[in-house]
């Protein structure tokens, strides 16, 4: 099967959601998945150490939220508290994250990026930026503006 062909949607109605039809979804879904693969492959080809998606999102979330609790991270990542504990423990053991006691509630564990974690996050973001820049390098200024507009509409829309 061609990597750009979507599997057929079983018994799906002609109209899926909003203005999108089943045909639209069958065209767009594989393109979105392929975009993710292109970025991942381009990052791998850059020779840098890559974080997993889960690690990258964890580091980014902590960077944006200062010292979130384990519960906040679990909610953001949409994983169970026991799963986030295993995930975070591995990152702490690797020296990427540091556990911090909550000043008000001793039962709450907060997390922050270590120097190593900040360095990994920065390098990962640079790799993603470089990969995406290379992927869109053949687009015209007008096409980049249109892509930005469309992605902004998608991101701002309630799901």
Biotite code that builds the C-alpha atoms (Angstrom):
import biotite.structure as struc

atoms = struc.array([
    struc.Atom([0.000, 0.000, 0.000], chain_id="A", res_id=1, res_name="UNK", atom_name="CA", element="C"),
    struc.Atom([1.263, 3.471, -0.858], chain_id="A", res_id=2, res_name="UNK", atom_name="CA", element="C"),
    struc.Atom([2.265, 5.324, 2.327], chain_id="A", res_id=3, res_name="UNK", atom_name="CA", element="C"),
    struc.Atom([0.090, 8.257, 1.267], chain_id="A", res_id=4, res_name="UNK", atom_name="CA", element="C"),
    struc.Atom([-3.057, 6.158, 0.937], chain_id="A", res_id=5, res_name="UNK", atom_name="CA", element="C"),
    struc.Atom([-5.336, 6.035, 3.940], chain_id="A", res_id=6, res_name="UNK", atom_name="CA", element="C"),
    struc.Atom([-7.095, 2.892, 5.000], chain_id="A", res_id=7, res_name="UNK", atom_name="CA", element="C"),
    struc.Atom([-10.744, 2.969, 4.036], chain_id="A", res_id=8, res_name="UNK", atom_name="CA", element="C"),
    struc.Atom([-13.038, 4.234, 6.758], chain_id="A", res_id=9, res_name="UNK", atom_name="CA", element="C"),
    struc.Atom([-15.495, 1.463, 7.545], chain_id="A", res_id=10, res_name="UNK", atom_name="CA", element="C"),
    struc.Atom([-19.153, 2.387, 7.070], chain_id="A", res_id=11, res_name="UNK", atom_name="CA", element="C"),
    struc.Atom([-18.416, 6.047, 7.666], chain_id="A", res_id=12, res_name="UNK", atom_name="CA", element="C"),
    struc.Atom([-21.052, 8.548, 6.649], chain_id="A", res_id=13, res_name="UNK", atom_name="CA", element="C"),
    struc.Atom([-20.354, 10.762, 3.652], chain_id="A", res_id=14, res_name="UNK", atom_name="CA", element="C"),
    struc.Atom([-20.135, 13.786, 5.942], chain_id="A", res_id=15, res_name="UNK", atom_name="CA", element="C"),
    struc.Atom([-17.811, 13.269, 8.914], chain_id="A", res_id=16, res_name="UNK", atom_name="CA", element="C"),
    struc.Atom([-17.529, 16.521, 10.911], chain_id="A", res_id=17, res_name="UNK", atom_name="CA", element="C"),
    struc.Atom([-18.053, 20.137, 9.908], chain_id="A", res_id=18, res_name="UNK", atom_name="CA", element="C"),
    struc.Atom([-17.352, 20.632, 6.215], chain_id="A", res_id=19, res_name="UNK", atom_name="CA", element="C"),
    struc.Atom([-15.095, 17.557, 6.000], chain_id="A", res_id=20, res_name="UNK", atom_name="CA", element="C"),
    struc.Atom([-16.337, 14.545, 4.087], chain_id="A", res_id=21, res_name="UNK", atom_name="CA", element="C"),
    struc.Atom([-15.086, 10.996, 4.389], chain_id="A", res_id=22, res_name="UNK", atom_name="CA", element="C"),
    struc.Atom([-13.145, 11.580, 1.170], chain_id="A", res_id=23, res_name="UNK", atom_name="CA", element="C"),
    struc.Atom([-11.495, 14.685, 2.668], chain_id="A", res_id=24, res_name="UNK", atom_name="CA", element="C"),
    struc.Atom([-10.462, 12.747, 5.783], chain_id="A", res_id=25, res_name="UNK", atom_name="CA", element="C"),
    struc.Atom([-9.103, 9.881, 3.651], chain_id="A", res_id=26, res_name="UNK", atom_name="CA", element="C"),
    struc.Atom([-6.893, 12.416, 1.839], chain_id="A", res_id=27, res_name="UNK", atom_name="CA", element="C"),
    struc.Atom([-5.834, 14.547, 4.818], chain_id="A", res_id=28, res_name="UNK", atom_name="CA", element="C"),
    struc.Atom([-5.126, 11.901, 7.457], chain_id="A", res_id=29, res_name="UNK", atom_name="CA", element="C"),
    struc.Atom([-2.255, 10.183, 5.629], chain_id="A", res_id=30, res_name="UNK", atom_name="CA", element="C"),
    struc.Atom([-0.771, 13.582, 4.735], chain_id="A", res_id=31, res_name="UNK", atom_name="CA", element="C"),
    struc.Atom([-0.758, 14.616, 8.396], chain_id="A", res_id=32, res_name="UNK", atom_name="CA", element="C"),
    struc.Atom([0.813, 11.296, 9.420], chain_id="A", res_id=33, res_name="UNK", atom_name="CA", element="C"),
    struc.Atom([3.413, 11.613, 6.684], chain_id="A", res_id=34, res_name="UNK", atom_name="CA", element="C"),
    struc.Atom([4.290, 15.140, 7.871], chain_id="A", res_id=35, res_name="UNK", atom_name="CA", element="C"),
    struc.Atom([5.054, 13.716, 11.309], chain_id="A", res_id=36, res_name="UNK", atom_name="CA", element="C"),
    struc.Atom([7.213, 10.997, 9.757], chain_id="A", res_id=37, res_name="UNK", atom_name="CA", element="C"),
    struc.Atom([9.067, 13.536, 7.615], chain_id="A", res_id=38, res_name="UNK", atom_name="CA", element="C"),
    struc.Atom([9.932, 15.640, 10.663], chain_id="A", res_id=39, res_name="UNK", atom_name="CA", element="C"),
    struc.Atom([11.007, 12.591, 12.671], chain_id="A", res_id=40, res_name="UNK", atom_name="CA", element="C"),
    struc.Atom([13.135, 11.236, 9.805], chain_id="A", res_id=41, res_name="UNK", atom_name="CA", element="C"),
    struc.Atom([14.739, 14.607, 9.132], chain_id="A", res_id=42, res_name="UNK", atom_name="CA", element="C"),
    struc.Atom([15.612, 14.937, 12.821], chain_id="A", res_id=43, res_name="UNK", atom_name="CA", element="C"),
    struc.Atom([17.143, 11.451, 12.806], chain_id="A", res_id=44, res_name="UNK", atom_name="CA", element="C"),
    struc.Atom([19.159, 12.334, 9.697], chain_id="A", res_id=45, res_name="UNK", atom_name="CA", element="C"),
    struc.Atom([20.568, 15.379, 11.513], chain_id="A", res_id=46, res_name="UNK", atom_name="CA", element="C"),
    struc.Atom([22.498, 12.993, 13.738], chain_id="A", res_id=47, res_name="UNK", atom_name="CA", element="C"),
    struc.Atom([21.262, 14.479, 16.982], chain_id="A", res_id=48, res_name="UNK", atom_name="CA", element="C"),
    struc.Atom([20.036, 12.640, 20.015], chain_id="A", res_id=49, res_name="UNK", atom_name="CA", element="C"),
    struc.Atom([16.298, 12.533, 19.783], chain_id="A", res_id=50, res_name="UNK", atom_name="CA", element="C"),
    struc.Atom([13.851, 12.429, 22.632], chain_id="A", res_id=51, res_name="UNK", atom_name="CA", element="C"),
    struc.Atom([10.786, 10.281, 22.332], chain_id="A", res_id=52, res_name="UNK", atom_name="CA", element="C"),
    struc.Atom([7.560, 12.178, 21.756], chain_id="A", res_id=53, res_name="UNK", atom_name="CA", element="C"),
    struc.Atom([6.559, 11.554, 25.383], chain_id="A", res_id=54, res_name="UNK", atom_name="CA", element="C"),
    struc.Atom([9.915, 12.792, 26.700], chain_id="A", res_id=55, res_name="UNK", atom_name="CA", element="C"),
    struc.Atom([9.850, 15.847, 24.455], chain_id="A", res_id=56, res_name="UNK", atom_name="CA", element="C"),
    struc.Atom([6.309, 16.791, 25.512], chain_id="A", res_id=57, res_name="UNK", atom_name="CA", element="C"),
    struc.Atom([7.166, 16.250, 29.180], chain_id="A", res_id=58, res_name="UNK", atom_name="CA", element="C"),
    struc.Atom([10.212, 18.530, 28.969], chain_id="A", res_id=59, res_name="UNK", atom_name="CA", element="C"),
    struc.Atom([8.321, 21.165, 26.995], chain_id="A", res_id=60, res_name="UNK", atom_name="CA", element="C"),
    struc.Atom([5.407, 21.124, 29.462], chain_id="A", res_id=61, res_name="UNK", atom_name="CA", element="C"),
    struc.Atom([7.708, 21.470, 32.473], chain_id="A", res_id=62, res_name="UNK", atom_name="CA", element="C"),
    struc.Atom([9.637, 24.269, 30.759], chain_id="A", res_id=63, res_name="UNK", atom_name="CA", element="C"),
    struc.Atom([6.393, 26.161, 30.101], chain_id="A", res_id=64, res_name="UNK", atom_name="CA", element="C"),
    struc.Atom([4.869, 25.562, 33.556], chain_id="A", res_id=65, res_name="UNK", atom_name="CA", element="C"),
    struc.Atom([7.856, 25.947, 35.880], chain_id="A", res_id=66, res_name="UNK", atom_name="CA", element="C"),
    struc.Atom([7.466, 23.253, 38.519], chain_id="A", res_id=67, res_name="UNK", atom_name="CA", element="C"),
    struc.Atom([4.305, 21.288, 37.733], chain_id="A", res_id=68, res_name="UNK", atom_name="CA", element="C"),
    struc.Atom([3.126, 18.407, 39.888], chain_id="A", res_id=69, res_name="UNK", atom_name="CA", element="C"),
    struc.Atom([3.156, 14.792, 38.773], chain_id="A", res_id=70, res_name="UNK", atom_name="CA", element="C"),
    struc.Atom([-0.660, 14.965, 38.560], chain_id="A", res_id=71, res_name="UNK", atom_name="CA", element="C"),
    struc.Atom([-0.503, 17.999, 36.236], chain_id="A", res_id=72, res_name="UNK", atom_name="CA", element="C"),
    struc.Atom([1.961, 16.212, 33.976], chain_id="A", res_id=73, res_name="UNK", atom_name="CA", element="C"),
    struc.Atom([-0.201, 13.080, 33.912], chain_id="A", res_id=74, res_name="UNK", atom_name="CA", element="C"),
    struc.Atom([-3.262, 15.146, 32.987], chain_id="A", res_id=75, res_name="UNK", atom_name="CA", element="C"),
    struc.Atom([-1.399, 16.972, 30.228], chain_id="A", res_id=76, res_name="UNK", atom_name="CA", element="C"),
    struc.Atom([0.090, 13.790, 28.752], chain_id="A", res_id=77, res_name="UNK", atom_name="CA", element="C"),
    struc.Atom([-3.229, 11.932, 29.131], chain_id="A", res_id=78, res_name="UNK", atom_name="CA", element="C"),
    struc.Atom([-1.571, 9.040, 30.945], chain_id="A", res_id=79, res_name="UNK", atom_name="CA", element="C"),
    struc.Atom([-2.268, 7.473, 34.331], chain_id="A", res_id=80, res_name="UNK", atom_name="CA", element="C"),
    struc.Atom([-0.433, 8.670, 37.464], chain_id="A", res_id=81, res_name="UNK", atom_name="CA", element="C"),
    struc.Atom([1.391, 5.310, 37.827], chain_id="A", res_id=82, res_name="UNK", atom_name="CA", element="C"),
    struc.Atom([2.579, 5.586, 34.213], chain_id="A", res_id=83, res_name="UNK", atom_name="CA", element="C"),
    struc.Atom([3.802, 9.145, 34.679], chain_id="A", res_id=84, res_name="UNK", atom_name="CA", element="C"),
    struc.Atom([5.655, 8.034, 37.827], chain_id="A", res_id=85, res_name="UNK", atom_name="CA", element="C"),
    struc.Atom([7.557, 5.389, 35.852], chain_id="A", res_id=86, res_name="UNK", atom_name="CA", element="C"),
    struc.Atom([8.236, 7.843, 33.026], chain_id="A", res_id=87, res_name="UNK", atom_name="CA", element="C"),
    struc.Atom([9.394, 10.645, 35.332], chain_id="A", res_id=88, res_name="UNK", atom_name="CA", element="C"),
    struc.Atom([11.515, 8.333, 37.496], chain_id="A", res_id=89, res_name="UNK", atom_name="CA", element="C"),
    struc.Atom([13.492, 7.314, 34.414], chain_id="A", res_id=90, res_name="UNK", atom_name="CA", element="C"),
    struc.Atom([14.061, 10.986, 33.510], chain_id="A", res_id=91, res_name="UNK", atom_name="CA", element="C"),
    struc.Atom([15.139, 11.778, 37.080], chain_id="A", res_id=92, res_name="UNK", atom_name="CA", element="C"),
    struc.Atom([17.559, 8.828, 37.085], chain_id="A", res_id=93, res_name="UNK", atom_name="CA", element="C"),
    struc.Atom([19.045, 10.090, 33.813], chain_id="A", res_id=94, res_name="UNK", atom_name="CA", element="C"),
    struc.Atom([19.572, 13.521, 35.384], chain_id="A", res_id=95, res_name="UNK", atom_name="CA", element="C"),
    struc.Atom([17.121, 15.207, 33.015], chain_id="A", res_id=96, res_name="UNK", atom_name="CA", element="C"),
    struc.Atom([14.547, 16.166, 35.666], chain_id="A", res_id=97, res_name="UNK", atom_name="CA", element="C"),
    struc.Atom([14.782, 17.041, 39.332], chain_id="A", res_id=98, res_name="UNK", atom_name="CA", element="C"),
    struc.Atom([12.141, 16.345, 41.960], chain_id="A", res_id=99, res_name="UNK", atom_name="CA", element="C"),
    struc.Atom([11.233, 19.338, 44.109], chain_id="A", res_id=100, res_name="UNK", atom_name="CA", element="C"),
    struc.Atom([9.224, 19.303, 47.340], chain_id="A", res_id=101, res_name="UNK", atom_name="CA", element="C"),
    struc.Atom([6.050, 21.362, 47.307], chain_id="A", res_id=102, res_name="UNK", atom_name="CA", element="C"),
    struc.Atom([6.285, 24.205, 49.820], chain_id="A", res_id=103, res_name="UNK", atom_name="CA", element="C"),
    struc.Atom([2.673, 23.827, 50.945], chain_id="A", res_id=104, res_name="UNK", atom_name="CA", element="C"),
    struc.Atom([1.932, 20.096, 50.710], chain_id="A", res_id=105, res_name="UNK", atom_name="CA", element="C"),
    struc.Atom([4.623, 17.522, 51.485], chain_id="A", res_id=106, res_name="UNK", atom_name="CA", element="C"),
    struc.Atom([2.636, 14.835, 49.629], chain_id="A", res_id=107, res_name="UNK", atom_name="CA", element="C"),
    struc.Atom([2.977, 16.706, 46.316], chain_id="A", res_id=108, res_name="UNK", atom_name="CA", element="C"),
    struc.Atom([6.057, 16.139, 44.162], chain_id="A", res_id=109, res_name="UNK", atom_name="CA", element="C"),
    struc.Atom([6.941, 18.881, 41.719], chain_id="A", res_id=110, res_name="UNK", atom_name="CA", element="C"),
    struc.Atom([9.406, 18.653, 38.877], chain_id="A", res_id=111, res_name="UNK", atom_name="CA", element="C"),
    struc.Atom([11.815, 20.978, 37.152], chain_id="A", res_id=112, res_name="UNK", atom_name="CA", element="C"),
    struc.Atom([14.310, 20.659, 34.344], chain_id="A", res_id=113, res_name="UNK", atom_name="CA", element="C"),
    struc.Atom([17.922, 20.086, 35.304], chain_id="A", res_id=114, res_name="UNK", atom_name="CA", element="C"),
    struc.Atom([20.709, 21.769, 33.318], chain_id="A", res_id=115, res_name="UNK", atom_name="CA", element="C"),
    struc.Atom([20.935, 18.558, 31.296], chain_id="A", res_id=116, res_name="UNK", atom_name="CA", element="C"),
    struc.Atom([17.163, 18.626, 30.739], chain_id="A", res_id=117, res_name="UNK", atom_name="CA", element="C"),
    struc.Atom([17.261, 22.240, 29.557], chain_id="A", res_id=118, res_name="UNK", atom_name="CA", element="C"),
    struc.Atom([20.092, 21.400, 27.179], chain_id="A", res_id=119, res_name="UNK", atom_name="CA", element="C"),
    struc.Atom([18.248, 18.382, 25.771], chain_id="A", res_id=120, res_name="UNK", atom_name="CA", element="C"),
    struc.Atom([15.033, 20.385, 25.324], chain_id="A", res_id=121, res_name="UNK", atom_name="CA", element="C"),
    struc.Atom([16.877, 23.206, 23.566], chain_id="A", res_id=122, res_name="UNK", atom_name="CA", element="C"),
    struc.Atom([18.715, 20.793, 21.251], chain_id="A", res_id=123, res_name="UNK", atom_name="CA", element="C"),
    struc.Atom([15.505, 18.898, 20.508], chain_id="A", res_id=124, res_name="UNK", atom_name="CA", element="C"),
    struc.Atom([13.669, 22.119, 19.655], chain_id="A", res_id=125, res_name="UNK", atom_name="CA", element="C"),
    struc.Atom([16.552, 23.203, 17.400], chain_id="A", res_id=126, res_name="UNK", atom_name="CA", element="C"),
    struc.Atom([16.437, 19.836, 15.612], chain_id="A", res_id=127, res_name="UNK", atom_name="CA", element="C"),
    struc.Atom([12.661, 20.116, 15.122], chain_id="A", res_id=128, res_name="UNK", atom_name="CA", element="C"),
    struc.Atom([12.996, 23.673, 13.855], chain_id="A", res_id=129, res_name="UNK", atom_name="CA", element="C"),
    struc.Atom([15.787, 22.745, 11.451], chain_id="A", res_id=130, res_name="UNK", atom_name="CA", element="C"),
    struc.Atom([13.869, 19.679, 10.221], chain_id="A", res_id=131, res_name="UNK", atom_name="CA", element="C"),
    struc.Atom([10.665, 21.632, 9.668], chain_id="A", res_id=132, res_name="UNK", atom_name="CA", element="C"),
    struc.Atom([12.539, 24.468, 7.949], chain_id="A", res_id=133, res_name="UNK", atom_name="CA", element="C"),
    struc.Atom([14.062, 21.982, 5.531], chain_id="A", res_id=134, res_name="UNK", atom_name="CA", element="C"),
    struc.Atom([10.689, 20.326, 4.869], chain_id="A", res_id=135, res_name="UNK", atom_name="CA", element="C"),
    struc.Atom([8.962, 23.605, 4.002], chain_id="A", res_id=136, res_name="UNK", atom_name="CA", element="C"),
    struc.Atom([11.960, 25.145, 2.215], chain_id="A", res_id=137, res_name="UNK", atom_name="CA", element="C"),
    struc.Atom([10.419, 24.556, -1.212], chain_id="A", res_id=138, res_name="UNK", atom_name="CA", element="C"),
    struc.Atom([7.230, 26.459, -0.349], chain_id="A", res_id=139, res_name="UNK", atom_name="CA", element="C"),
    struc.Atom([6.699, 30.020, -1.511], chain_id="A", res_id=140, res_name="UNK", atom_name="CA", element="C"),
    struc.Atom([6.153, 32.821, 0.998], chain_id="A", res_id=141, res_name="UNK", atom_name="CA", element="C"),
    struc.Atom([2.459, 32.803, 0.079], chain_id="A", res_id=142, res_name="UNK", atom_name="CA", element="C"),
    struc.Atom([2.189, 29.026, 0.640], chain_id="A", res_id=143, res_name="UNK", atom_name="CA", element="C"),
    struc.Atom([3.899, 29.348, 4.042], chain_id="A", res_id=144, res_name="UNK", atom_name="CA", element="C"),
    struc.Atom([1.466, 32.102, 5.029], chain_id="A", res_id=145, res_name="UNK", atom_name="CA", element="C"),
    struc.Atom([-1.483, 29.951, 3.927], chain_id="A", res_id=146, res_name="UNK", atom_name="CA", element="C"),
    struc.Atom([-0.150, 26.913, 5.809], chain_id="A", res_id=147, res_name="UNK", atom_name="CA", element="C"),
    struc.Atom([0.311, 29.076, 8.907], chain_id="A", res_id=148, res_name="UNK", atom_name="CA", element="C"),
    struc.Atom([-3.222, 30.423, 8.575], chain_id="A", res_id=149, res_name="UNK", atom_name="CA", element="C"),
    struc.Atom([-4.772, 26.967, 8.178], chain_id="A", res_id=150, res_name="UNK", atom_name="CA", element="C"),
    struc.Atom([-2.812, 25.397, 11.041], chain_id="A", res_id=151, res_name="UNK", atom_name="CA", element="C"),
    struc.Atom([-3.726, 28.354, 13.273], chain_id="A", res_id=152, res_name="UNK", atom_name="CA", element="C"),
    struc.Atom([-7.422, 27.838, 12.525], chain_id="A", res_id=153, res_name="UNK", atom_name="CA", element="C"),
    struc.Atom([-7.125, 24.116, 13.305], chain_id="A", res_id=154, res_name="UNK", atom_name="CA", element="C"),
    struc.Atom([-5.284, 24.718, 16.582], chain_id="A", res_id=155, res_name="UNK", atom_name="CA", element="C"),
    struc.Atom([-7.693, 27.427, 17.787], chain_id="A", res_id=156, res_name="UNK", atom_name="CA", element="C"),
    struc.Atom([-10.788, 25.355, 16.969], chain_id="A", res_id=157, res_name="UNK", atom_name="CA", element="C"),
    struc.Atom([-12.449, 23.485, 19.818], chain_id="A", res_id=158, res_name="UNK", atom_name="CA", element="C"),
    struc.Atom([-12.279, 19.736, 19.436], chain_id="A", res_id=159, res_name="UNK", atom_name="CA", element="C"),
])
